[in-house]
Amino acid sequence: MDDMPPELLEHLKALWKMQQTIQLTIKPRDAWTICAIVQFASRNPMLSPQHSKLMESFGRQIQAAIAHINPALEPYLEMGWHPEYDQEAPQ
């Protein structure tokens, strides 16, 4: 953060202090895709424990919203948090 422009740093500090929530409207199919991306990215070994925790919290909020719409998807959504269910990319 030390190499950020001072004006950006000030805006970010203010953002970090805010407690209000942000409401988003997205299509369920997009939520599914975003959840999968967050699940995959949350395993990045370069992430700090705090960032991993934040990503999982965000992803699980998306997961809950999808499961609310279609509870049958819950077990499949949960599998995305567990690397043992990962599939190899086709060659």
C-alpha positions in Angstrom: 0.0 0.0 0.0 3.0 2.3 0.4 3.4 2.7 -3.3 -0.2 3.9 -3.8 -0.9 7.5 -4.7 -1.9 9.3 -1.5 -5.3 10.3 -2.8 -6.1 6.7 -3.6 -4.9 5.5 -0.2 -7.2 8.1 1.5 -10.2 6.9 -0.4 -9.4 3.2 0.4 -9.0 4.0 4.1 -12.5 5.6 4.1 -13.9 2.6 2.2 -12.4 0.2 4.7 -14.1 2.1 7.6 -17.6 1.9 6.0 -20.0 -0.6 7.6 -22.9 -0.2 5.1 -23.6 -3.1 2.7 -23.7 -3.0 -1.0 -26.6 -4.6 -2.8 -26.0 -6.3 -6.2 -28.4 -7.7 -8.7 -27.0 -10.6 -10.8 -28.5 -13.4 -12.8 -28.4 -16.8 -11.0 -26.2 -18.3 -13.8 -23.7 -15.5 -13.2 -23.8 -16.0 -9.5 -23.0 -19.7 -10.0 -20.0 -18.8 -12.2 -18.8 -16.1 -9.7 -19.1 -18.6 -6.8 -17.0 -21.1 -8.7 -14.4 -18.5 -9.5 -14.2 -17.4 -5.9 -14.0 -21.0 -4.7 -11.0 -21.6 -7.1 -9.3 -18.3 -6.3 -9.7 -18.8 -2.6 -7.2 -21.7 -2.7 -4.4 -19.5 -4.1 -1.4 -20.2 -1.8 -0.3 -16.6 -2.3 -3.4 -15.2 -0.5 -3.0 -14.2 3.1 -5.2 -16.0 5.6 -7.3 -12.9 6.0 -7.9 -12.7 2.2 -8.7 -16.4 2.0 -11.3 -15.9 4.8 -12.8 -12.9 3.1 -13.1 -14.7 -0.2 -14.7 -17.7 1.4 -17.2 -15.4 3.3 -18.1 -13.7 0.0 -18.4 -17.0 -1.9 -20.6 -18.5 0.8 -22.9 -15.6 0.6 -23.3 -16.2 -3.1 -23.7 -19.9 -2.5 -26.5 -19.2 0.1 -28.3 -17.0 -2.4 -28.2 -19.7 -5.1 -29.3 -22.4 -2.7 -32.2 -20.2 -1.6 -33.4 -20.2 -5.2 -32.7 -23.9 -5.8 -31.9 -25.9 -2.7 -31.0 -29.0 -4.9 -27.9 -27.2 -5.9 -26.5 -26.8 -2.4 -24.5 -30.1 -2.3 -22.9 -29.2 -5.7 -22.1 -25.7 -4.5 -20.5 -27.1 -1.4 -18.3 -29.4 -3.4 -16.5 -26.4 -4.9 -14.9 -25.6 -1.5 -13.2 -29.0 -1.4 -10.3 -29.7 -3.7 -10.9 -33.4 -3.7 -13.8 -32.8 -6.0 -11.7 -30.8 -8.5 -11.6 -32.1 -12.1 -8.5 -32.1 -14.3 -8.7 -29.7 -17.2 -9.1 -31.4 -20.5 -5.9 -31.6 -22.6 
